[in-house]
Amino acid sequence: FLPRDQQWEVYSFSFPGSQYAPRSGWTTESRTEADALDLLQHISAKKEQKIVVFGWSLGSSVAAFVTSQKPDLVQCVLLGNPFTSIRDVALSWTYNVAALYLYLLDAWPTKAFAAKFRVPSIVMSSLEDRVVPVWMHGEIYKQVPVSEKLL
């Protein structure tokens, strides 16, 4: 999936409002996705080549989003400990009590994004994730429709 004989430049994206990307206002799914798309398009225009997109945990949903929206700009996507949706994570932590589910404004539907992939995909799964249930990593892998994929 990834050529070994090339040099790599790494661009990092911090969620808006975090210590590395100070900004006023609330960090929302739509705001984060828009910022990530802008970054992908900026890098793609600057480098004039396809980009390897990587996201870990919550970042995996952002990586899945940009990959699903701009597959023509993506060479490969790597998702580390992805979750099916943030609501599913919340439900798994609260033993499916629906009240908490109703208060989550953002969905972060990683599983839905993964179903739209058209690029080689790698889903990484650590067996001791303390936040995301391990079964979710497999669900994301199953959802990826391309033949070039690894778990």
N, C-alpha and C positions, 0 to 999 in steps of 0.2 A: 504493500500500500504506500509506503514511504521510501523514497530514494535515499540510499545511504551515502551517496557520493556528493552530496550538496551541503553547503553551509546553510545555517538557519538563523533567521532573525526572529526574536521572540517579542511579541507585543502583549502586554498584560492589561486586563480590564478589571478595574475594581468597581464594585457596585456604588452607584451614586449615593453620597451621604456617608460612606465609610471613611475610615481614617485616611485612606490613600486617595480618595476622591471626594474631598469635602465639597458639599453643596447644600444649600438650604432646601427645605421641602422633604417630602416623603419619598422613599424609594418604593416604586411600584413596578409591577411586572411590565406594563406598557412603556414606562419611562426607561427602564433598563433595556428592554428589547430594542427600542428606538436608538439608544446610545450604542448598543452593540452592533446594530446594522450599520450605523454611521461609521463606526470604527472599521468594520469589515470592508465597506465600500472605499474608505480612505486608503487602507492598506493595499487593497486590490488595485486601485488606480495608481498608487505610488510604485508598486512592485511589478505591475503588469503580468502577474502570474496567479495561479490559483493558490488558495490559502489552506493550511491545515488548521482546523478549528478544534480547540480543546476546552472542555469544561469539567469541573469537579463538583459533585454534590449539587448545590443550587445553581452553580455555574453550568452544570450539564444541561439544565433546561434552557438556559440562554444560548448555549452552543447548539442545541437541537433546534431552537427557534431560527437562528440565523441560517443554519444549514437547510432547513425546510423552506425558508423564504428566498434564499439566493444560492441554489445548488450550482449554478453556473460559475460562481466565484470560489467554490470550495473543492479542494483536492481530496480531502479525507476528513472525517470527523471522529474525534475520540471523546467518549463520555466516561467519566470516572464516577462510580457509585451513583448512577442516575436513579431517579425516582419516577414513578408513573405520573403523579401529580402531587402538588404540595397538600392538597386536600386529603389524598390517600395517606400521605405520611401522617398528617394530623389525626386521621381516623385510626391509624395503626397504633398511635401513642395513647389514644383515649379509649381504646377498645371499642371502636365504632359508636361512640356516643355522638349523636348527630348535632347537638347544640353547638359544639365548637366548630363543626363544619360550616354552619350557617354564618359564622363571623369572619371567615376567611374571604377577603375581597379578591385576592389574586388566586388564579388556578395553577399557574405554571404547569400546563398540560404536556409534559415531556413525551408521554406515550403517543399522544396525537401528533406531535411534531415528528417523532421518529418514524411514524407511518408514512411520511412524505419524503423520506430520504431517497436520493438518487445518486449517492456517492459512496465509496467504500467507507465502512464504519467499524469502529472498534469500541466495544463496551467493556470497561474494566470494572471488576467487582472485587472488593476486599471482603473477606469473610467475617470481619468483625466490625462492621459499621455500626456505630452506636445511635445513629439517627435514622438512616434509611434502611428499612428491612431488606435483607439480601434478596428475597424473592423478587423485589421490584427490578433489580438489575437484569434478571432473566426475562422479565416481562418486556422490558425495553428491547432487549436483544431479539426476542420473538417478533416484535412489532416492525423491526427494520426490514423493508421489502427487498433490499438488494442482495445479490448472491455473494458479493465480496464483503463479508463481515466476520468478525472474530469476537469471542467472549473470553 
